[in-house]
């Protein structure tokens, strides 16, 4: 497995592309937006520069990484000759199903198809593919080049061979793979999102303010970041989408999104990406956050 196609040049897609390219894989990065691809490559370059400045990698490592990445604006061309395709599009079931239908039409039946989804059913995604045993979840954590965990999610039909292959691949990347069964939210978000939602409920019920809630969790529970700040960094729209998957999947009221979260997303207050969520973020604050991930 030497060539990997990554669909989506957003935060997760470029992080996945960066990680594979730095590990010596040829990466075919795909996005419908040429501007998004250019911005993605610029971000990867900037992140590599930070790693060089901190002496984590050499200049030649940086140049080799960038040389391993090629950009494409359409899926049929971008996935050509890929041994593995990783979909890292927006966390929307309809979007992912549309992409996997295209992969089914244009990929070899031997190509492994993975989704970076953080909550959507791998079994449902695989239902539009003729050989569902080759579809698997490969859920990276953000920032991908730094975070060690990769959740490996087995769909109902995912083969043992594909699971073993992807597990070994994650280890080659220097990651620690953890296998999970395909149920809403898997492990990470089934536990994390209800905690974030409860923090929002605590604010909604005026039990304490934003900084107070985050301080309690940082100082009392040794969390490196408070849940409300973490929600801002994940994206409040992403948090809402995951909670809706959990709520619809389990039909359990404990997963129902807090009305405050729903209102904030409807108002366009999405956190770091929009400049305002539970906290306000200037452009310098955004840059400071991104830079801090590569210290």
Backbone as CSV, one residue per row, in Angstrom:
resi,resn,N_x,N_y,N_z,CA_x,CA_y,CA_z,C_x,C_y,C_z
1,UNK,0.850,-1.188,0.000,0.000,0.000,0.000,0.889,1.243,0.000
2,UNK,0.986,1.892,-1.171,1.891,3.039,-1.292,1.185,4.329,-1.670
3,UNK,0.005,4.230,-2.298,-0.688,5.423,-2.769,-2.033,5.553,-2.071
4,UNK,-2.249,6.711,-1.474,-3.463,6.964,-0.704,-4.165,8.195,-1.265
5,UNK,-5.439,8.079,-1.554,-6.242,9.230,-1.963,-7.028,9.722,-0.753
6,UNK,-7.023,11.037,-0.548,-7.754,11.644,0.565,-8.780,12.608,-0.019
7,UNK,-10.043,12.382,0.279,-11.115,13.224,-0.255,-11.523,14.250,0.791
8,UNK,-11.301,15.519,0.469,-11.639,16.616,1.381,-10.391,17.311,1.868
9,UNK,-10.284,18.611,1.561,-9.101,19.377,1.962,-9.426,20.343,3.098
10,UNK,-10.321,19.903,3.987,-10.583,20.664,5.196,-9.545,20.336,6.257
11,UNK,-9.826,20.707,7.490,-8.872,20.518,8.590,-8.422,19.067,8.722
12,UNK,-9.374,18.140,8.729,-9.019,16.733,8.904,-8.344,16.162,7.666
13,UNK,-8.853,16.497,6.485,-8.285,15.974,5.255,-6.831,16.360,5.064
14,UNK,-6.517,17.634,5.315,-5.127,18.055,5.123,-4.228,17.475,6.213
15,UNK,-4.792,17.260,7.408,-4.004,16.615,8.463,-3.680,15.177,8.115
16,UNK,-4.660,14.467,7.542,-4.448,13.076,7.125,-3.439,13.028,5.978
17,UNK,-3.598,13.935,5.005,-2.664,13.991,3.876,-1.246,14.268,4.361
18,UNK,-1.095,15.221,5.261,0.200,15.572,5.853,0.835,14.336,6.496
19,UNK,0.056,13.623,7.285,0.574,12.477,8.040,1.055,11.358,7.116
20,UNK,0.253,11.018,6.126,0.655,9.961,5.190,1.873,10.386,4.371
21,UNK,1.864,11.634,3.893,2.982,12.110,3.063,4.275,12.136,3.859
22,UNK,4.199,12.526,5.120,5.400,12.571,5.963,5.930,11.169,6.246
23,UNK,5.038,10.181,6.148,5.448,8.786,6.368,5.888,8.105,5.079
24,UNK,5.982,8.870,3.991,6.524,8.334,2.747,5.515,7.825,1.741
25,UNK,4.235,7.998,2.011,3.205,7.569,1.072,2.971,8.650,0.008
26,UNK,2.609,8.214,-1.192,2.147,9.148,-2.213,0.695,9.490,-1.890
27,UNK,0.390,10.774,-1.817,-0.945,11.218,-1.419,-1.603,11.996,-2.554
28,UNK,-2.811,11.590,-2.904,-3.608,12.286,-3.910,-4.757,12.979,-3.180
29,UNK,-4.597,14.292,-2.948,-5.558,15.078,-2.170,-6.622,15.635,-3.117
30,UNK,-7.881,15.372,-2.792,-8.989,15.702,-3.695,-9.971,16.659,-3.014
31,UNK,-10.359,17.698,-3.735,-11.416,18.597,-3.269,-12.009,19.289,-4.490
32,UNK,-13.307,19.565,-4.449,-13.952,20.222,-5.591,-13.515,21.672,-5.728
33,UNK,-12.971,22.244,-4.649,-12.541,23.634,-4.652,-11.025,23.734,-4.834
34,UNK,-10.617,24.365,-5.939,-9.184,24.583,-6.176,-8.610,25.482,-5.086
35,UNK,-9.393,26.478,-4.660,-8.940,27.384,-3.599,-8.718,26.639,-2.290
36,UNK,-9.625,25.716,-1.984,-9.486,24.920,-0.761,-8.221,24.077,-0.802
37,UNK,-7.933,23.502,-1.966,-6.715,22.710,-2.123,-5.473,23.573,-1.931
38,UNK,-5.474,24.763,-2.516,-4.324,25.664,-2.379,-4.146,26.094,-0.926
39,UNK,-5.266,26.421,-0.265,-5.199,26.799,1.149,-4.709,25.632,2.005
40,UNK,-5.146,24.426,1.643,-4.721,23.238,2.374,-3.224,23.011,2.274
41,UNK,-2.688,23.147,1.072,-1.248,22.967,0.881,-0.466,24.052,1.609
42,UNK,-1.016,25.261,1.616,-0.377,26.357,2.353,-0.332,26.033,3.850
43,UNK,-1.426,25.497,4.375,-1.478,25.142,5.799,-0.495,24.024,6.124
44,UNK,-0.435,23.008,5.269,0.515,21.907,5.477,1.938,22.455,5.489
45,UNK,2.252,23.339,4.548,3.590,23.940,4.477,3.909,24.713,5.748
46,UNK,2.948,25.509,6.210,3.154,26.293,7.424,3.365,25.390,8.637
47,UNK,2.611,24.314,8.703,2.761,23.386,9.834,4.103,22.661,9.786
48,UNK,4.536,22.296,8.587,5.859,21.679,8.439,6.962,22.671,8.832
49,UNK,6.788,23.943,8.464,7.766,24.971,8.840,7.883,25.078,10.363
50,UNK,6.745,24.987,11.058,6.774,25.037,12.527,7.523,23.830,13.084
51,UNK,7.318,22.684,12.475,8.006,21.485,12.943,9.512,21.574,12.686
52,UNK,9.899,22.190,11.559,11.322,22.402,11.269,11.917,23.366,12.292
53,UNK,11.189,24.446,12.592,11.706,25.451,13.529,11.892,24.883,14.929
54,UNK,11.086,23.866,15.278,11.196,23.210,16.584,12.142,22.006,16.538
55,UNK,12.786,21.823,15.368,13.760,20.738,15.154,13.141,19.351,15.334
56,UNK,11.849,19.240,15.001,11.190,17.939,15.032,11.405,17.187,13.732
57,UNK,11.580,17.940,12.643,11.905,17.358,11.345,12.965,18.227,10.686
58,UNK,13.593,17.707,9.626,14.618,18.465,8.901,13.998,19.166,7.698
59,UNK,14.760,20.052,7.070,14.302,20.710,5.849,14.029,19.689,4.749
60,UNK,14.869,18.670,4.658,14.669,17.651,3.621,13.400,16.836,3.893
61,UNK,13.093,16.600,5.179,11.837,15.919,5.528,10.651,16.727,5.029
62,UNK,10.725,18.035,5.239,9.653,18.931,4.789,9.489,18.847,3.275
63,UNK,10.583,18.971,2.543,10.517,18.964,1.082,10.015,17.621,0.552
64,UNK,10.449,16.533,1.163,9.983,15.206,0.740,8.489,15.036,0.990
65,UNK,8.025,15.559,2.129,6.602,15.484,2.458,5.769,16.216,1.417
66,UNK,6.164,17.444,1.095,5.415,18.238,0.117,5.461,17.595,-1.267
67,UNK,6.587,16.994,-1.611,6.733,16.352,-2.926,5.824,15.128,-3.059
68,UNK,5.417,14.564,-1.933,4.561,13.371,-1.953,3.083,13.699,-2.162
69,UNK,2.720,14.990,-2.156,1.309,15.384,-2.240,0.988,15.957,-3.616
70,UNK,-0.064,15.425,-4.235,-0.582,15.946,-5.500,-2.041,16.327,-5.298
71,UNK,-2.482,17.414,-5.939,-3.850,17.905,-5.797,-4.713,17.545,-7.006
72,UNK,-5.984,17.222,-6.732,-6.943,16.893,-7.792,-8.291,17.521,-7.456
73,UNK,-9.044,17.905,-8.499,-10.341,18.548,-8.247,-11.526,17.649,-8.609
74,UNK,-11.278,16.411,-9.014,-12.404,15.503,-9.241,-12.029,14.105,-8.751
75,UNK,-13.027,13.407,-8.269,-12.807,12.104,-7.648,-12.289,11.042,-8.620
76,UNK,-12.897,10.864,-9.806,-12.413,9.790,-10.694,-10.931,9.892,-11.032
77,UNK,-10.442,11.122,-11.262,-9.018,11.301,-11.561,-8.168,11.138,-10.306
78,UNK,-8.646,11.688,-9.207,-7.864,11.700,-7.973,-7.670,10.341,-7.335
79,UNK,-8.606,9.436,-7.558,-8.498,8.119,-6.916,-7.780,7.099,-7.797
80,UNK,-7.385,7.525,-8.991,-6.730,6.602,-9.916,-5.462,6.024,-9.288
81,UNK,-5.312,4.715,-9.357,-4.136,3.988,-8.850,-4.013,3.994,-7.324
82,UNK,-5.021,4.479,-6.610,-4.944,4.499,-5.143,-5.186,3.109,-4.572
83,UNK,-4.373,2.722,-3.606,-4.561,1.455,-2.896,-5.583,1.609,-1.776
84,UNK,-5.683,2.840,-1.273,-6.592,3.168,-0.181,-7.186,4.538,-0.452
85,UNK,-8.488,4.675,-0.257,-9.155,5.978,-0.344,-9.716,6.301,1.030
86,UNK,-9.395,7.493,1.536,-9.934,7.933,2.830,-10.820,9.155,2.585
87,UNK,-12.093,9.002,2.895,-13.034,10.115,2.765,-12.992,10.947,4.038
88,UNK,-12.746,12.245,3.872,-12.688,13.163,5.021,-13.516,14.403,4.720
89,UNK,-14.705,14.178,4.149,-15.615,15.276,3.825,-16.389,15.691,5.075
90,UNK,-17.272,16.648,4.895,-18.064,17.155,6.022,-18.869,16.028,6.679
91,UNK,-19.167,16.186,7.971,-19.859,15.140,8.739,-21.356,15.167,8.424
92,UNK,-21.668,14.703,7.210,-23.045,14.718,6.715,-23.287,13.402,5.980
93,UNK,-24.288,12.667,6.422,-24.512,11.326,5.874,-24.773,11.350,4.371
94,UNK,-25.591,12.273,3.896,-25.929,12.339,2.469,-24.692,12.602,1.619
95,UNK,-23.834,13.495,2.109,-22.596,13.812,1.384,-21.706,12.576,1.295
96,UNK,-21.569,11.873,2.404,-20.698,10.701,2.426,-21.239,9.583,1.535
97,UNK,-22.547,9.364,1.553,-23.136,8.332,0.709,-22.920,8.654,-0.774
98,UNK,-23.054,9.919,-1.132,-22.833,10.333,-2.523,-21.388,10.045,-2.944
99,UNK,-20.445,10.353,-2.064,-19.027,10.109,-2.366,-18.760,8.619,-2.518
100,UNK,-19.300,7.802,-1.617,-19.027,6.358,-1.685,-19.699,5.701,-2.892
101,UNK,-20.806,6.259,-3.356,-21.394,5.774,-4.601,-20.436,6.021,-5.761
102,UNK,-19.792,7.201,-5.766,-18.801,7.502,-6.798,-17.593,6.571,-6.698
103,UNK,-17.168,6.307,-5.474,-16.030,5.401,-5.281,-16.374,4.008,-5.795
104,UNK,-17.592,3.572,-5.530,-18.028,2.269,-6.013,-17.973,2.203,-7.536
105,UNK,-18.309,3.315,-8.198,-18.351,3.345,-9.661,-16.970,3.440,-10.298
106,UNK,-16.022,4.043,-9.590,-14.743,4.377,-10.228,-13.520,3.656,-9.652
107,UNK,-13.661,3.028,-8.495,-12.510,2.335,-7.891,-12.458,0.873,-8.300
108,UNK,-11.262,0.331,-8.244,-11.102,-1.117,-8.373,-11.803,-1.792,-7.193
109,UNK,-12.302,-2.986,-7.434,-12.981,-3.725,-6.358,-12.022,-4.132,-5.250
110,UNK,-10.716,-3.988,-5.485,-9.707,-4.341,-4.492,-9.306,-3.150,-3.615
111,UNK,-9.719,-1.957,-4.007,-9.331,-0.754,-3.256,-10.047,-0.719,-1.916
112,UNK,-9.302,-0.492,-0.851,-9.912,-0.341,0.470,-10.485,1.067,0.574
113,UNK,-11.714,1.173,1.069,-12.403,2.451,1.198,-12.628,2.749,2.676
114,UNK,-12.092,3.859,3.139,-12.203,4.223,4.557,-12.894,5.569,4.703
115,UNK,-13.574,5.740,5.810,-14.183,7.030,6.134,-13.603,7.536,7.442
116,UNK,-13.335,8.836,7.471,-12.868,9.476,8.699,-14.036,9.953,9.555
117,UNK,-15.237,9.478,9.261,-16.401,9.907,10.031,-16.173,9.735,11.531
118,UNK,-16.722,10.674,12.295,-16.578,10.597,13.750,-17.810,10.010,14.419
119,UNK,-18.857,9.692,13.621,-20.063,9.165,14.262,-20.994,8.396,13.330
120,UNK,-20.937,8.640,12.041,-21.907,8.063,11.109,-21.604,6.584,10.857
121,UNK,-22.656,5.796,10.733,-22.536,4.343,10.603,-21.705,3.919,9.393
122,UNK,-20.675,3.141,9.653,-19.859,2.567,8.581,-20.691,1.556,7.788
123,UNK,-21.557,0.831,8.458,-22.428,-0.131,7.792,-23.350,0.575,6.804
124,UNK,-23.890,1.727,7.195,-24.763,2.502,6.297,-23.958,3.018,5.108
125,UNK,-22.773,3.539,5.358,-21.917,4.028,4.274,-21.589,2.895,3.307
126,UNK,-21.292,1.717,3.857,-20.909,0.569,3.028,-22.080,0.011,2.223
127,UNK,-23.294,0.391,2.575,-24.473,-0.161,1.897,-24.574,0.264,0.438
128,UNK,-23.844,1.317,0.048,-23.890,1.771,-1.351,-22.701,1.237,-2.147
129,UNK,-21.920,0.353,-1.528,-20.726,-0.207,-2.170,-20.959,-1.691,-2.455
130,UNK,-20.572,-2.122,-3.649,-20.822,-3.507,-4.054,-20.034,-4.528,-3.239
131,UNK,-18.873,-4.137,-2.751,-18.063,-5.043,-1.921,-17.907,-4.413,-0.533
132,UNK,-18.944,-4.463,0.302,-18.927,-3.755,1.586,-17.873,-4.252,2.564
133,UNK,-17.328,-5.448,2.297,-16.303,-5.970,3.204,-15.029,-5.131,3.176
134,UNK,-14.865,-4.272,2.181,-13.637,-3.454,2.070,-13.827,-2.043,2.637
135,UNK,-14.990,-1.775,3.223,-15.276,-0.448,3.783,-15.042,-0.471,5.287
136,UNK,-14.335,0.550,5.778,-13.941,0.587,7.195,-13.882,2.032,7.673
137,UNK,-13.988,2.223,8.960,-13.822,3.550,9.541,-12.398,3.744,10.013
138,UNK,-11.853,4.909,9.713,-10.501,5.262,10.147,-10.589,6.672,10.721
139,UNK,-10.967,6.758,11.989,-11.270,8.036,12.623,-10.023,8.605,13.298
140,UNK,-9.416,9.574,12.631,-8.243,10.260,13.179,-8.699,11.354,14.147
141,UNK,-7.783,11.764,15.024,-8.034,12.852,15.956,-7.314,14.119,15.474
142,UNK,-7.847,15.263,15.834,-7.281,16.547,15.421,-6.424,17.154,16.540
143,UNK,-5.206,17.642,16.220,-4.526,17.703,14.927,-3.895,16.357,14.564
144,UNK,-4.192,15.901,13.355,-3.821,14.543,12.939,-2.318,14.262,13.032
145,UNK,-1.430,15.183,12.601,-0.005,14.850,12.669,0.525,14.661,14.094
146,UNK,-0.205,15.166,15.079,0.262,15.125,16.470,-0.426,14.036,17.290
147,UNK,-1.741,13.909,17.145,-2.507,12.995,17.996,-2.264,11.536,17.601
148,UNK,-2.066,10.687,18.594,-1.676,9.297,18.368,-2.839,8.358,18.047
149,UNK,-4.022,8.652,18.557,-5.132,7.715,18.441,-5.726,7.679,17.031
150,UNK,-6.034,6.460,16.563,-6.902,6.268,15.397,-7.939,5.217,15.785
151,UNK,-9.222,5.602,15.761,-10.291,4.628,15.978,-10.505,3.844,14.682
152,UNK,-10.411,2.542,14.762,-10.658,1.676,13.615,-12.046,1.070,13.806
153,UNK,-12.989,1.430,12.916,-14.372,0.992,13.102,-14.754,-0.058,12.079
154,UNK,-15.125,-1.216,12.573,-15.558,-2.332,11.726,-17.052,-2.206,11.465
155,UNK,-17.420,-2.097,10.170,-18.820,-2.177,9.815,-19.310,-3.607,9.945
156,UNK,-20.595,-3.801,9.756,-21.166,-5.144,9.911,-20.507,-6.144,8.976
157,UNK,-20.139,-5.671,7.770,-19.571,-6.566,6.764,-18.055,-6.428,6.588
158,UNK,-17.422,-5.532,7.320,-15.981,-5.319,7.143,-15.215,-6.612,7.419
159,UNK,-14.330,-6.973,6.508,-13.597,-8.240,6.653,-12.474,-8.129,7.678
160,UNK,-12.107,-9.256,8.230,-10.985,-9.323,9.164,-9.694,-8.906,8.482
161,UNK,-9.546,-9.289,7.204,-8.329,-8.954,6.456,-8.175,-7.454,6.313
162,UNK,-9.269,-6.777,5.982,-9.217,-5.312,5.837,-8.945,-4.662,7.192
163,UNK,-9.582,-5.150,8.236,-9.352,-4.598,9.579,-7.891,-4.749,9.977
164,UNK,-7.321,-5.921,9.754,-5.913,-6.146,10.100,-4.989,-5.258,9.273
165,UNK,-5.300,-5.117,7.997,-4.477,-4.305,7.109,-4.467,-2.845,7.545
166,UNK,-5.638,-2.306,7.876,-5.729,-0.900,8.285,-5.115,-0.687,9.666
167,UNK,-5.229,-1.667,10.535,-4.600,-1.574,11.854,-3.080,-1.499,11.717
168,UNK,-2.516,-2.352,10.880,-1.068,-2.328,10.645,-0.639,-1.029,9.981
169,UNK,-1.478,-0.521,9.081,-1.176,0.750,8.409,-1.113,1.888,9.422
170,UNK,-2.072,1.938,10.341,-2.072,2.980,11.365,-0.789,2.920,12.198
171,UNK,-0.341,1.724,12.503,0.902,1.560,13.259,2.102,2.048,12.463
172,UNK,2.094,1.835,11.134,3.166,2.340,10.282,3.252,3.857,10.327
173,UNK,2.108,4.496,10.532,2.058,5.961,10.611,2.525,6.471,11.978
174,UNK,2.834,5.557,12.881,3.226,5.946,14.232,2.040,6.203,15.132
175,UNK,0.860,5.708,14.728,-0.359,5.901,15.513,-0.641,4.682,16.381
176,UNK,-1.570,4.869,17.303,-2.023,3.761,18.142,-3.464,3.464,17.756
177,UNK,-3.704,2.346,17.031,-5.064,2.023,16.613,-5.862,1.352,17.725
178,UNK,-7.132,1.728,17.829,-8.058,1.094,18.772,-9.292,0.688,17.976
179,UNK,-9.636,-0.587,18.024,-10.756,-1.099,17.233,-12.071,-0.952,17.990
180,UNK,-13.093,-0.500,17.258,-14.423,-0.337,17.848,-15.461,-0.952,16.915
181,UNK,-16.589,-1.354,17.501,-17.706,-1.868,16.715,-18.563,-0.702,16.250
182,UNK,-19.279,-0.916,15.153,-20.019,0.156,14.494,-21.361,0.445,15.170
183,UNK,-21.312,1.311,16.191,-22.518,1.840,16.818,-22.367,3.349,16.911
184,UNK,-23.465,4.114,16.969,-23.393,5.576,16.885,-22.358,6.190,17.831
185,UNK,-21.486,7.020,17.258,-20.481,7.713,18.057,-19.242,6.900,18.340
186,UNK,-19.300,5.573,18.046,-18.175,4.670,18.300,-17.788,4.769,19.782
187,UNK,-16.514,4.973,20.117,-16.116,5.110,21.522,-15.887,6.582,21.865
188,UNK,-15.034,7.241,21.088,-14.600,8.601,21.435,-15.771,9.551,21.614
189,UNK,-16.629,9.638,20.609,-17.694,10.634,20.668,-18.926,10.180,21.441
190,UNK,-19.062,8.878,21.626,-20.162,8.404,22.483,-19.925,8.859,23.925
191,UNK,-18.666,8.988,24.302,-18.326,9.438,25.659,-18.123,10.946,25.705
192,UNK,-17.411,11.488,24.707,-17.052,12.913,24.732,-18.249,13.832,24.540
193,UNK,-19.090,13.541,23.534,-20.156,14.488,23.196,-21.211,14.654,24.295
194,UNK,-21.637,13.585,24.987,-22.547,13.822,26.113,-21.924,14.695,27.211
195,UNK,-20.593,14.579,27.411,-19.933,15.437,28.395,-19.984,16.896,27.948
196,UNK,-19.674,17.150,26.678,-19.739,18.513,26.152,-21.171,19.034,26.225
197,UNK,-22.127,18.194,25.856,-23.531,18.602,25.888,-23.973,18.946,27.310
198,UNK,-23.490,18.164,28.283,-23.850,18.439,29.683,-23.233,19.750,30.158
199,UNK,-22.021,20.054,29.688,-21.401,21.342,30.016,-22.239,22.491,29.464
200,UNK,-22.756,22.309,28.242,-23.610,23.343,27.634,-24.921,23.459,28.409
201,UNK,-25.481,22.321,28.840,-26.698,22.338,29.665,-26.448,23.074,30.980
202,UNK,-25.272,22.874,31.553,-24.916,23.547,32.813,-24.890,25.057,32.621
203,UNK,-24.359,25.498,31.488,-24.369,26.926,31.157,-25.791,27.401,30.886
204,UNK,-26.545,26.632,30.117,-27.930,26.961,29.739,-28.812,27.141,30.979
205,UNK,-28.546,26.332,32.014,-29.333,26.396,33.257,-28.772,27.392,34.267
206,UNK,-27.762,28.178,33.828,-27.183,29.247,34.654,-26.573,28.734,35.954
207,UNK,-26.053,27.515,35.917,-25.368,26.976,37.094,-24.029,27.675,37.286
208,UNK,-23.355,27.977,36.179,-22.068,28.670,36.215,-21.801,29.251,34.826
209,UNK,-20.803,30.146,34.755,-20.452,30.765,33.490,-19.487,29.917,32.676
210,UNK,-19.166,30.405,31.492,-18.303,29.669,30.562,-16.941,29.378,31.175
211,UNK,-16.253,30.411,31.633,-14.895,30.221,32.165,-14.919,29.387,33.443
212,UNK,-15.992,29.535,34.235,-16.093,28.763,35.477,-16.250,27.268,35.187
213,UNK,-17.103,26.939,34.229,-17.309,25.529,33.863,-16.013,24.921,33.349
214,UNK,-15.334,25.648,32.465,-14.081,25.123,31.925,-13.006,25.019,33.007
215,UNK,-12.976,25.974,33.918,-11.977,25.941,34.999,-12.172,24.735,35.908
216,UNK,-13.434,24.417,36.213,-13.713,23.259,37.065,-13.174,21.981,36.431
217,UNK,-13.401,21.837,35.122,-12.960,20.609,34.450,-11.441,20.565,34.271
218,UNK,-10.820,21.708,34.074,-9.361,21.739,33.935,-8.661,21.552,35.279
219,UNK,-9.116,22.278,36.284,-8.426,22.257,37.571,-8.851,21.089,38.451
220,UNK,-10.119,20.688,38.318,-10.617,19.615,39.174,-10.508,18.237,38.572
221,UNK,-10.568,18.162,37.238,-10.557,16.857,36.563,-9.310,16.642,35.713
222,UNK,-8.391,17.590,35.755,-7.112,17.494,35.031,-7.278,17.396,33.523
223,UNK,-8.373,17.977,32.989,-8.530,18.034,31.541,-7.630,19.144,30.991
224,UNK,-6.922,18.897,29.896,-6.036,19.937,29.351,-6.797,21.132,28.801
225,UNK,-8.069,20.930,28.452,-8.904,21.991,27.902,-10.322,21.805,28.418
226,UNK,-10.999,22.899,28.738,-12.373,22.801,29.207,-13.308,22.345,28.102
227,UNK,-14.458,21.747,28.446,-15.366,21.200,27.428,-15.970,22.245,26.503
228,UNK,-16.205,23.461,26.999,-16.783,24.491,26.140,-15.757,25.022,25.147
229,UNK,-14.520,25.178,25.607,-13.456,25.583,24.683,-13.191,24.477,23.664
230,UNK,-13.218,23.242,24.119,-13.017,22.116,23.214,-14.118,22.080,22.156
231,UNK,-15.356,22.331,22.569,-16.471,22.373,21.617,-16.233,23.445,20.560
232,UNK,-15.737,24.602,20.980,-15.400,25.668,20.026,-14.362,25.203,19.021
233,UNK,-13.355,24.473,19.478,-12.281,24.033,18.598,-12.741,22.914,17.666
234,UNK,-13.619,22.040,18.151,-14.178,20.992,17.292,-15.083,21.610,16.233
235,UNK,-15.842,22.623,16.634,-16.873,23.237,15.792,-18.229,22.885,16.372
236,UNK,-19.024,23.902,16.734,-20.314,23.618,17.366,-21.260,22.913,16.396
237,UNK,-21.119,23.187,15.103,-21.938,22.488,14.114,-21.591,21.003,14.060
238,UNK,-20.307,20.695,14.205,-19.882,19.289,14.218,-20.406,18.601,15.480
239,UNK,-20.299,19.284,16.620,-20.827,18.718,17.877,-22.318,18.424,17.748
240,UNK,-23.056,19.367,17.161,-24.502,19.176,16.982,-24.785,17.987,16.073
241,UNK,-24.050,17.873,14.980,-24.262,16.757,14.047,-24.036,15.413,14.728
242,UNK,-22.978,15.330,15.531,-22.666,14.066,16.210,-23.734,13.730,17.248
243,UNK,-24.176,14.726,18.005,-25.229,14.490,18.992,-26.524,14.042,18.317
244,UNK,-26.816,14.597,17.152,-28.024,14.181,16.424,-27.911,12.733,15.964
245,UNK,-26.709,12.316,15.553,-26.495,10.912,15.183,-26.718,10.019,16.401
246,UNK,-26.180,10.413,17.552,-26.357,9.635,18.774,-27.830,9.566,19.178
247,UNK,-28.503,10.715,19.137,-29.907,10.780,19.555,-30.789,9.953,18.625
248,UNK,-30.585,10.099,17.321,-31.392,9.343,16.361,-31.057,7.859,16.380
249,UNK,-29.792,7.535,16.688,-29.374,6.135,16.689,-29.865,5.360,17.895
250,UNK,-29.848,6.014,19.061,-30.210,5.309,20.290,-31.615,5.627,20.785
251,UNK,-32.210,6.710,20.247,-33.549,7.154,20.693,-33.587,7.328,22.216
252,UNK,-32.482,7.860,22.738,-32.359,8.058,24.183,-32.234,9.548,24.458
253,UNK,-33.075,10.061,25.360,-33.138,11.496,25.628,-31.820,12.067,26.135
254,UNK,-30.978,11.222,26.723,-29.727,11.742,27.278,-28.799,12.277,26.191
255,UNK,-29.040,11.898,24.939,-28.209,12.386,23.834,-28.823,13.588,23.116
256,UNK,-29.988,14.053,23.562,-30.657,15.169,22.883,-29.812,16.435,22.998
257,UNK,-29.521,17.099,21.872,-28.693,18.321,21.926,-29.352,19.414,22.763
258,UNK,-28.548,20.113,23.544,-29.043,21.222,24.352,-29.608,22.309,23.434
259,UNK,-30.752,22.912,23.785,-31.322,23.988,22.959,-30.355,25.146,22.722
260,UNK,-29.492,25.428,23.682,-28.515,26.506,23.501,-27.558,26.184,22.362
261,UNK,-27.109,24.940,22.278,-26.223,24.527,21.195,-26.938,24.674,19.850
262,UNK,-28.181,24.230,19.785,-28.960,24.337,18.543,-29.082,25.794,18.113
263,UNK,-29.399,26.678,19.049,-29.564,28.100,18.730,-28.262,28.737,18.266
264,UNK,-27.159,28.384,18.919,-25.869,28.960,18.537,-25.485,28.562,17.117
265,UNK,-25.714,27.288,16.774,-25.396,26.832,15.418,-26.286,27.538,14.400
266,UNK,-27.577,27.672,14.715,-28.490,28.363,13.806,-28.099,29.828,13.620
267,UNK,-27.498,30.415,14.649,-27.062,31.814,14.588,-25.698,31.976,13.930
268,UNK,-25.076,30.852,13.542,-23.776,30.924,12.888,-22.612,31.066,13.836
269,UNK,-22.844,30.858,15.133,-21.764,30.920,16.126,-21.190,29.512,16.268
270,UNK,-20.178,29.230,15.473,-19.687,27.862,15.343,-18.395,27.595,16.086
271,UNK,-17.871,28.602,16.796,-16.617,28.416,17.507,-15.453,29.036,16.786
272,UNK,-14.297,28.401,16.877,-13.055,28.946,16.316,-13.198,29.274,14.835
273,UNK,-13.847,28.398,14.069,-13.921,28.566,12.615,-14.695,29.814,12.210
274,UNK,-15.685,30.221,13.024,-16.477,31.410,12.691,-16.006,32.649,13.450
275,UNK,-15.081,32.446,14.386,-14.576,33.569,15.178,-15.335,33.801,16.475
276,UNK,-16.442,33.085,16.664,-17.219,33.252,17.896,-17.997,31.987,18.203
277,UNK,-17.938,31.590,19.468,-18.709,30.462,19.956,-18.978,30.743,21.420
278,UNK,-18.475,29.897,22.303,-18.545,30.210,23.726,-17.499,31.265,24.091
279,UNK,-16.478,31.369,23.247,-15.455,32.403,23.381,-15.376,33.165,22.057
280,UNK,-14.735,34.336,22.090,-14.485,35.102,20.873,-13.037,34.893,20.444
281,UNK,-12.810,34.810,19.130,-11.478,34.522,18.604,-11.099,35.530,17.525
282,UNK,-10.052,36.286,17.789,-9.494,37.161,16.769,-8.666,36.314,15.809
283,UNK,-8.257,36.910,14.690,-7.411,36.184,13.739,-6.093,35.765,14.392
284,UNK,-5.562,36.632,15.253,-4.304,36.301,15.927,-4.490,35.135,16.883
285,UNK,-5.677,35.067,17.525,-5.970,33.951,18.426,-6.074,32.634,17.653
286,UNK,-6.692,32.697,16.471,-6.788,31.506,15.631,-5.397,31.010,15.260
287,UNK,-4.548,31.947,14.826,-3.187,31.583,14.418,-2.394,31.030,15.597
288,UNK,-2.611,31.621,16.769,-1.912,31.164,17.977,-2.306,29.735,18.322
289,UNK,-3.595,29.418,18.156,-4.079,28.069,18.437,-3.454,27.071,17.467
290,UNK,-3.515,27.390,16.161,-2.976,26.484,15.150,-1.492,26.243,15.406
291,UNK,-0.773,27.330,15.701,0.666,27.222,15.944,0.956,26.339,17.157
292,UNK,0.128,26.466,18.185,0.371,25.724,19.426,0.272,24.219,19.228
293,UNK,-0.478,23.781,18.211,-0.644,22.352,17.980,0.645,21.699,17.485
294,UNK,1.585,22.510,17.003,2.801,21.959,16.420,4.039,22.330,17.235
295,UNK,3.831,22.700,18.499,4.985,23.004,19.370,5.718,21.719,19.721
